[in-house]
Amino acid sequence: MNKLERIVEHDAGARAVRRCEELGCEPYSDMRGGLFRPYLGAAHKAAMATLRGWMHDAGMSVRTDPAGTVIGRYEGAEANAPALLIGSHIDSVWNGGFYDGALGVMLGVECVAAFASRGIRLPFALEVVAFGDEEGSRFPLSMLGSRAMAGKAVGDVSQMRDRTGATLHEAMRGAGLDVGRMGEARRNRQDILAYLEAHIEQGPVLEHADAPLAAVSAIAGIQRFYVRVQGQAGHAGTVPLSMRRDALAAACEMVLGIEALARAHVDDFVATVGKIEAHPGAVNVIPGSASLSVEIRSADAQCLERAFLQVKDLVGGIAGRRHVGWEVQDHQTFAPAPCDGRLVDLLRSGIRAEGMPEHVLVSGAGHDAMMMTDWVPTAMLFLRSPGGISHHPDESVIVADVQAAFAVMVNFITRLPEVLDISARQGTVV
Ligand SMILES: [Zn+2]
């Protein structure tokens, strides 16, 4: 494999960055002065067309699957060999950054270009997959492309509507797709070797650690619910403090209590109250009821469950002391998605080979990789986010980090047969 290990494409990182920037404005954005590329909008369709050209130029045969995922395939030494999928998404949030998602796709294109330009055929195929709906910024369901590819049930979503009232059925028809055939995007498990996703960290941890890259060990699971607090409304001037059942004051104590609980378990989970409401919401009325959203994230399923019970205990204790009622509503659980240990180690050794500090992080944010972990061996590579900024026009990357990510990915691809059971044939030069 020495021939493969010598691949150094000095401008691969810079080109990947340049392409993300090129896709950052019209016609690849549906807003003026910023980036908004929702699923199957005009900007997404324009980006799909340009990406198809880049994939083709890199040596791939290109198709679009029934969920609107652009797939470029570079055959292995033997036709129809199982594929390593290298993917991420090309949709964006409103006024988003250039690199969230798109960078992982562009890096995939660079990897294929590096092998194809040398005529190197691997013992497996490479496929670059560009999902179109990771963010859920148009319809009220996210990760449609990766869900469909991994064969995850989504129910009948044809009539869900975007903000303008257009249905998914209509949006897909406008892109030459048929919502009734979305299930056909499902891939056969035996045709897929593994899934690799490079993505910006979208947080400040790597920058603080002065580390350009990290292997992701798992994507955190989520417990998401509302706590409704029932007190007693009353006149703000006539009811003595000692006789009040103030729902908002109780809710505030709960917010700080949840924060303190999470702080005490710094490495196990994070908890956030992102939304709080009080009723009736008047300056001269004691709040009679309040509600707060609670979100707990952890890579450890047991920790997640324990944290949920601890939050419930805490809320119950505060409510009891303050003589208010409470209940948990709209409780949703998303299980943690662990990456494949062998592939995590492969990324780590690639990072080490670049002379960089070896970091392993849990992804607190959801990614398309979440849909893959229980289906195929999955790996994620994080790139440092300057300032920890993402989902914002100021989102950025450091070109040298992207170049290093490219090198780690090429190393990963080259050495994949060492850790996955691929028929032992070496890559051959055609
Ligand atoms: Zn993303």
Boltz pocket constraint, residues with backbone or C-beta under 6 A from the ligand:
constraints:
  - pocket:
      binder: B
      contacts: [[A, 89], [A, 100], [A, 101], [A, 134], [A, 199], [A, 366], [A, 367]]
      max_distance: 6.0
